[in-house]
Amino acid sequence: MGVLQVQLLLVPFLTSPLGAAQYLMQDAVLMNYMDRRFLSLEKRLEKCNQDILDYVDEFRDFSKMVLSRLAGLNSYKAEVKSEVQNLLTRIERAQRDIDYFGSVTDSNPCIEVHEDLVKQKLFEEAEEKKKLKLMLNASCDHMLAGIKSLKIVKKTGDKHGSWMKDPGKKHTKIYLLNGSVNNVILEFANIMTFMENNQTLSARRVTLPFPWEGTGHIIYQGFLFYHRYGSLNEITKFNIQSRKVADQMLLPGAGRIPAYQLSPHTKIDLAVDEQGLWAIHAEPETGGNIVITKINHITMAVEHTWDTPCSNKDAEAAFMACNTLYVVYNSPSGGTSRIRCVYDVLDAVNTHEIPALHFPKRHGSHSTIHYNPKEKQLFAWGDGSQIIYKLHTEQK
């Protein structure tokens, strides 16, 4: 009995240290587990925070892109509207052709209808020609027979550029537009002032809100008409006196290829003759042949368009004079410029390639050639030189 009591007393004495150690070990394991869990949570919180920052940056970039797209939506809308209008016109033409060919394959009882259609078509063509003659003053009956002489007025500026007078105004001001991309016009009081050595001091500087592209711009009735740089086919009308944009338009089909192969910087070449404002360009659908469009300079609306047989291959420039397109050709290395294709919009049947009309002998090439209907002269830019050509004309 005494031995049993001693054993019972020894059991708690021996087991108490073991129990304490076991409790300490369990606490340590629990602390380690909690520490690892906190570390895991901290890492996940850090990753979540980084993801949020990345999402914020991505959203900001996306917002900038959306705002940029929205800013350009108006110009895209105008261009799409113009292209849709052009497509509708082509569909109407195609529908008329389909109706015509359908009438040809009809049975004999429909022959009279077919003849009526032909008569109607001939009548419409005659009416259209009358309208064109009314729109394009038919009294303009002279044509170019030769280029008599040249005068190099000055040599200033880059290889590419344009200079001119305003044929629609009664003043003698000279305008110089240097380079194929620029936004500053130099205006001189007269040609004598222009010929002075220090041109920058004697010139009035006119800064455009948007730069031009190419050298095909023209000044008419106090406005500068030019192809806006960075656009496919936008023509801007700028009031030189008030220095404000007055209007703009999109020229259907233009701007995709150069108007002239030897002047690749010019996609749209604007011209003025006795009838007003024209646009000269080329289209892939015509095989690179030149297209001319009559534009109402007041409303900036297309009045009529002609596909010409004149190729833009080896062409360096062109100009309009008395309803007629004259295309100037040269060699890629530069040489004697010559007119090899003429297209009269009122007499297209008799239009064809003619014996070359040579420019007075000079080496090099032309960046631009503009006809001045008031003075019956050509204002040309050749390798940085400002040139005037006097013309010899005769009755058509």
C-alpha positions as a printed Julia matrix, in Angstrom:
396×3 Matrix{Float64}:
   0.0    0.0      0.0
   2.82   2.39     0.75
   4.57   1.6     -2.49
   1.42   2.33    -4.48
   1.01   5.7     -2.84
   4.59   6.61    -3.67
   4.06   5.7     -7.35
   0.92   7.84    -7.52
   2.83  10.8     -6.08
   5.69  10.39    -8.59
   3.45  10.35   -11.72
   2.39  14.05   -11.65
   5.94  15.07   -10.74
   7.38  13.29   -13.76
   4.65  14.26   -16.28
   4.4   18.0    -15.5
   7.64  19.02   -17.33
   6.68  16.91   -20.33
   3.26  18.61   -20.51
   4.77  22.09   -20.35
   7.24  21.3    -23.11
   4.46  19.91   -25.24
   2.41  23.09   -24.75
   5.42  25.24   -25.69
   5.96  23.23   -28.87
   2.3   23.59   -29.85
   2.49  27.37   -29.28
   5.61  27.59   -31.44
   3.94  25.64   -34.25
   0.86  27.85   -34.02
   2.97  31.05   -34.12
   4.91  29.74   -37.1
   1.66  28.89   -38.91
   0.19  32.32   -38.17
   3.41  34.02   -39.35
   3.33  32.12   -42.65
  -0.32  32.95   -43.14
   0.32  36.66   -42.53
   3.23  36.59   -45.0
   0.98  34.92   -47.58
  -1.74  37.51   -47.01
   0.76  40.38   -47.26
   2.09  39.04   -50.57
  -1.41  38.64   -51.95
  -2.31  42.18   -50.82
   0.88  43.51   -52.44
   0.06  41.67   -55.7
  -3.51  42.98   -55.57
  -2.23  46.54   -55.08
   0.2   46.16   -58.01
  -2.6   44.77   -60.23
  -4.77  47.76   -59.36
  -1.94  50.15   -60.3
  -1.46  48.27   -63.59
  -5.2   48.42   -64.3
  -5.2   52.17   -63.58
  -2.3   52.74   -66.02
  -3.97  50.56   -68.65
  -7.26  52.42   -68.22
  -5.49  55.8    -68.58
  -3.81  54.64   -71.82
  -7.13  53.32   -73.1
  -8.86  56.61   -72.2
  -6.21  58.6    -74.1
  -6.67  56.37   -77.15
 -10.47  56.7    -77.03
 -10.27  60.49   -76.65
  -7.83  60.65   -79.59
 -10.16  58.55   -81.74
 -13.14  60.69   -80.78
 -11.2   63.86   -81.62
 -10.65  62.62   -85.17
 -14.2   61.33   -85.56
 -15.51  64.5    -87.25
 -12.93  64.39   -90.04
 -13.48  60.64   -90.53
 -17.24  61.25   -90.59
 -16.87  63.89   -93.31
 -14.58  61.64   -95.35
 -16.89  58.62   -95.03
 -19.86  60.77   -96.02
 -18.0   61.93   -99.11
 -16.97  58.38  -100.03
 -20.55  57.12   -99.54
 -21.85  59.91  -101.79
 -19.24  58.98  -104.4
 -20.25  55.31  -104.13
 -23.94  56.16  -104.54
 -23.11  58.12  -107.7
 -21.19  55.16  -109.11
 -24.03  52.78  -108.23
 -26.5   55.03  -110.07
 -24.22  55.05  -113.13
 -23.88  51.26  -112.99
 -27.64  50.88  -112.67
 -28.17  53.0   -115.77
 -25.64  50.87  -117.68
 -27.34  47.66  -116.5
 -30.71  48.99  -117.64
 -29.19  49.88  -121.0
 -27.59  46.45  -121.58
 -30.78  44.77  -120.38
 -32.75  46.59  -123.06
 -30.33  45.37  -125.75
 -31.09  41.7   -124.96
 -34.87  42.15  -125.0
 -37.08  40.6   -127.69
 -38.15  42.38  -130.89
 -41.23  44.07  -129.38
 -38.82  45.92  -127.06
 -36.69  47.32  -129.88
 -38.79  50.48  -130.04
 -38.29  50.95  -126.3
 -34.55  50.51  -126.8
 -34.55  53.15  -129.54
 -36.41  55.48  -127.24
 -33.78  54.89  -124.59
 -31.02  55.7   -127.08
 -32.81  58.87  -128.12
 -33.29  59.79  -124.46
 -29.62  59.13  -123.76
 -28.52  61.28  -126.71
 -30.88  64.04  -125.58
 -29.49  63.88  -122.02
 -25.92  64.04  -123.35
 -26.79  67.07  -125.48
 -28.42  68.77  -122.5
 -25.42  67.95  -120.34
 -23.1   69.47  -122.93
 -25.25  72.62  -123.03
 -25.06  72.89  -119.27
 -21.28  72.46  -119.37
 -20.95  75.18  -122.0
 -23.04  77.5   -119.87
 -20.99  76.65  -116.8
 -17.7   76.92  -118.71
 -17.82  80.12  -120.71
 -17.94  78.87  -124.3
 -16.47  82.17  -125.55
 -13.08  80.96  -124.26
 -11.92  79.74  -127.65
  -8.13  80.07  -127.69
  -5.57  77.3   -127.25
  -1.86  77.13  -126.62
   0.26  77.06  -129.79
   3.71  77.52  -128.29
   5.84  78.88  -125.47
   7.65  81.98  -126.68
  10.19  82.83  -124.0
  11.22  82.45  -120.41
  12.4   84.86  -117.76
  14.11  83.7   -114.58
  12.83  86.29  -112.12
  14.78  85.07  -109.11
  16.43  82.03  -107.57
  15.39  81.56  -103.96
  14.04  78.8   -101.75
  14.1   75.01  -101.83
  14.02  72.68  -104.83
  10.24  72.42  -104.44
   7.88  75.35  -104.07
   5.29  77.59  -105.7
   4.89  81.29  -106.47
   2.03  83.23  -108.07
  -0.2   86.27  -108.38
  -3.91  86.33  -107.58
  -5.58  86.5   -111.03
  -8.95  87.26  -109.47
  -7.81  90.49  -107.79
  -6.72  93.85  -109.16
  -3.41  93.99  -107.38
   0.2   93.22  -108.16
   1.07  91.25  -105.03
   3.41  88.28  -105.33
   3.05  85.22  -103.09
   5.84  82.76  -102.39
   5.21  79.35  -100.78
   8.52  77.61  -100.17
   8.84  73.85   -99.76
   6.49  70.89  -100.21
   5.46  71.0    -96.52
   5.22  74.4    -94.79
   2.73  76.77   -93.15
   4.18  80.25   -93.89
   3.3   82.38   -96.95
   5.5   85.31   -97.92
   3.53  88.2    -99.46
   5.32  90.93  -101.46
   3.86  94.27  -102.55
   4.91  93.76  -106.19
   7.39  91.89  -108.35
  10.09  94.55  -107.9
   9.94  94.11  -104.14
  10.1   90.35  -104.64
  13.25  90.68  -106.75
  15.11  92.54  -104.01
  17.93  90.64  -102.33
  16.68  90.7    -98.74
  13.24  89.16   -99.22
  12.5   88.38   -95.57
  12.54  92.05   -94.52
  10.28  93.24   -97.33
   7.76  90.39   -97.12
   4.62  90.11   -95.01
   4.48  86.72   -93.31
   1.13  84.91   -93.22
   1.02  81.81   -91.0
  -1.49  79.07   -91.76
  -3.25  77.1    -88.99
  -2.49  73.86   -90.88
   0.5   73.24   -93.2
   0.17  72.43   -96.88
   1.27  69.29   -98.7
   2.92  69.31  -102.12
   3.14  72.37  -104.36
  -0.32  72.34  -105.95
  -1.84  75.27  -104.05
  -3.38  78.32  -105.72
  -4.47  81.83  -104.68
  -7.75  83.06  -106.13
 -10.17  85.84  -105.18
  -8.22  86.59  -101.99
  -8.22  82.96  -100.79
  -5.52  80.33  -100.66
  -6.72  76.86  -101.71
  -4.4   74.05  -100.68
  -4.14  70.32   -99.91
  -3.95  70.05   -96.12
  -0.88  68.16   -94.9
  -1.64  64.85   -93.15
  -5.05  64.44   -94.8
  -5.89  62.12   -97.66
  -7.82  64.56   -99.84
  -8.91  67.61   -97.82
  -8.77  70.94   -99.66
  -8.67  73.93   -97.3
  -9.91  77.42   -98.24
  -7.99  80.08   -96.29
  -8.77  83.82   -96.2
  -5.39  85.54   -96.53
  -6.63  88.92   -95.27
  -8.44  87.74   -92.13
  -6.04  84.79   -91.66
  -8.87  82.36   -90.98
 -10.03  79.09   -92.52
 -13.16  79.89   -94.55
 -14.16  76.39   -95.67
 -12.91  72.93   -96.57
 -13.97  69.98   -98.74
 -12.98  66.38   -99.48
 -12.11  65.59  -103.11
 -13.48  62.09  -103.88
 -10.94  59.63  -105.31
  -7.92  61.91  -104.84
  -4.87  61.66  -102.62
  -3.96  57.98  -102.99
  -1.28  58.33  -105.68
   0.76  61.31  -106.95
  -0.8   63.51  -109.59
   2.51  63.35  -111.48
   5.06  60.53  -111.32
   8.03  62.93  -111.4
   6.54  65.13  -108.63
   5.57  62.52  -106.01
   5.15  65.16  -103.27
   2.03  66.56  -105.01
  -1.12  64.43  -104.71
  -3.62  67.2   -105.57
  -2.71  70.04  -107.94
  -5.09  73.02  -107.87
  -5.32  75.3   -110.89
  -7.1   78.45  -112.08
  -8.05  79.5   -115.59
 -10.64  81.78  -117.21
 -13.41  79.55  -115.79
 -12.27  79.47  -112.15
 -10.96  76.74  -109.84
  -9.92  73.22  -110.9
  -8.34  70.2   -109.21
  -5.93  67.87  -111.03
  -5.1   64.43  -109.62
  -4.69  60.76  -110.58
  -6.56  57.65  -109.45
  -5.58  53.94  -109.36
  -8.93  53.06  -111.0
  -7.96  55.04  -114.12
  -4.63  53.23  -114.42
  -2.78  56.32  -113.29
  -4.41  58.57  -115.87
  -5.08  62.13  -114.79
  -8.54  63.21  -113.58
  -9.71  66.84  -113.58
 -12.51  68.24  -111.43
 -14.25  71.61  -111.7
 -14.82  73.1   -108.24
 -17.1   75.98  -107.28
 -14.66  78.18  -105.36
 -17.48  79.85  -103.4
 -19.43  76.79  -102.21
 -16.48  74.35  -102.36
 -18.69  71.85  -104.2
 -17.75  69.56  -107.11
 -19.41  70.73  -110.33
 -18.14  68.1   -112.78
 -15.37  65.5   -113.2
 -13.57  64.24  -116.32
 -11.36  61.16  -116.76
  -8.64  62.08  -119.25
  -6.42  59.88  -121.45
  -3.33  61.74  -120.18
  -1.01  59.47  -118.18
   0.76  60.61  -115.03
   3.81  58.5   -115.98
   6.86  60.76  -116.6
   4.62  63.79  -115.96
   6.1   66.56  -113.81
   3.31  69.17  -113.82
   0.13  70.34  -115.56
  -2.04  73.43  -115.85
  -5.5   74.48  -117.04
  -6.03  77.2   -119.65
  -9.35  78.01  -121.32
 -11.12  74.73  -120.33
  -8.11  72.71  -121.49
  -5.65  70.56  -119.58
  -1.99  70.7   -120.64
   0.27  67.99  -119.17
   4.02  68.62  -118.99
   6.39  65.64  -119.28
  10.12  65.24  -118.68
  12.73  62.54  -118.13
  13.39  61.17  -114.61
  16.9   62.64  -114.68
  15.62  66.09  -115.73
  15.89  67.66  -119.16
  13.75  69.61  -121.61
  10.14  69.86  -120.47
   7.48  69.35  -123.12
   3.69  69.24  -123.37
   2.64  65.92  -124.88
  -1.01  65.53  -123.88
  -3.86  68.04  -124.18
  -7.48  67.5   -123.08
 -10.28  69.95  -123.91
 -13.28  69.27  -121.64
 -15.72  70.71  -124.23
 -14.23  68.86  -127.19
 -13.04  65.55  -125.76
 -13.66  63.75  -129.08
 -10.83  65.64  -130.77
  -8.52  65.37  -127.79
  -5.45  63.22  -128.32
  -1.7   63.21  -127.94
  -0.2   66.05  -129.96
   3.29  66.82  -131.24
   5.31  67.94  -128.25
   5.29  71.65  -127.37
   8.77  72.26  -125.98
   9.57  74.76  -123.26
  12.48  77.13  -123.96
  15.69  75.18  -123.46
  16.79  74.86  -119.85
  18.04  71.87  -117.91
  16.31  70.54  -114.83
  12.65  70.01  -113.98
   9.58  71.87  -112.73
   8.14  71.52  -109.27
   4.98  73.37  -110.31
   3.52  75.31  -113.27
   0.51  77.61  -112.83
  -1.37  79.54  -115.51
  -2.36  83.14  -114.8
  -5.46  83.89  -116.94
  -5.19  87.64  -116.34
  -1.67  87.96  -117.69
  -1.77  84.9   -120.04
   1.53  83.71  -118.58
   2.86  80.66  -116.75
   4.35  81.06  -113.27
   6.74  78.12  -112.76
   9.13  76.89  -110.07
  12.17  75.05  -111.43
  14.89  73.75  -109.13
  14.56  76.72  -106.77
  14.16  79.31  -109.55
  11.03  81.41  -110.05
  10.28  81.52  -113.8
   7.75  83.28  -116.04
   6.88  81.78  -119.44
   5.15  83.9   -122.1
   2.65  82.02  -124.28
   1.68  82.02  -127.93
  -2.02  81.21  -128.47
  -4.33  80.78  -131.44
  -8.04  80.16  -132.12
  -9.28  76.62  -131.45
